[in-house]
Amino acid sequence: MLCQAAAGLCAVGDVASWQNPRFGTRVQVGHRMNATERAIAAAGNLFGDATPFAPVPCFWTHQ
């Protein structure tokens, strides 16, 4: 929920999964926006913001 693989070690990216408290299950979203949003959340968590990462996955396309 805090993008942590272990204490002080974060796992982010479009292939990393996490426990999403909103849905109560592990989630993996292979999209670049997920990687960006998780990196922002992980940086905040490393600096003391203990807000769980619980987005609603969404996708967009031009196709």
C-alpha positions in Angstrom: 0.0 0.0 0.0 2.9 2.3 0.6 4.9 1.2 -2.5 7.4 -0.6 -0.3 8.9 -3.9 -1.0 10.7 -3.8 2.4 11.4 -1.1 5.0 13.0 1.8 3.2 12.9 0.0 -0.2 10.3 1.0 -2.7 9.1 -1.0 -5.8 7.6 1.1 -8.6 7.1 0.8 -12.3 4.6 -0.6 -14.7 5.4 -4.2 -13.9 5.4 -4.0 -10.1 2.3 -5.1 -8.3 0.9 -3.7 -5.0 -1.9 -4.4 -2.5 -4.6 -1.9 -3.4 -6.6 -1.1 -0.2 -9.5 0.3 -2.3 -10.1 -3.2 -3.9 -8.6 -5.4 -1.2 -6.4 -7.3 -3.7 -3.0 -7.2 -5.4 -3.1 -5.1 -8.6 -0.6 -4.8 -11.5 -1.3 -2.1 -14.1 1.1 -2.1 -17.1 0.7 1.5 -18.1 3.2 4.4 -18.0 0.8 6.6 -15.9 0.8 3.9 -13.2 4.6 4.0 -13.1 4.6 7.8 -12.8 1.9 7.9 -10.1 3.6 5.2 -8.1 7.0 6.9 -8.3 5.4 10.1 -6.9 3.7 8.2 -4.1 6.8 6.2 -3.3 8.9 9.4 -3.0 6.3 10.9 -0.7 6.3 7.7 1.4 10.1 7.7 1.7 9.9 11.3 3.0 7.3 10.6 5.6 3.9 10.8 3.8 2.2 7.5 4.8 -0.8 7.9 2.5 -1.7 4.5 0.9 -1.4 4.2 -2.9 -5.0 3.4 -3.8 -5.9 4.8 -7.3 -8.7 3.7 -9.5 -6.9 2.3 -12.6 -7.8 4.0 -15.9 -6.5 3.9 -19.4 -6.7 6.3 -22.4 -5.8 5.9 -26.0 -5.8 7.8 -29.3 -6.7 4.7 -31.3 
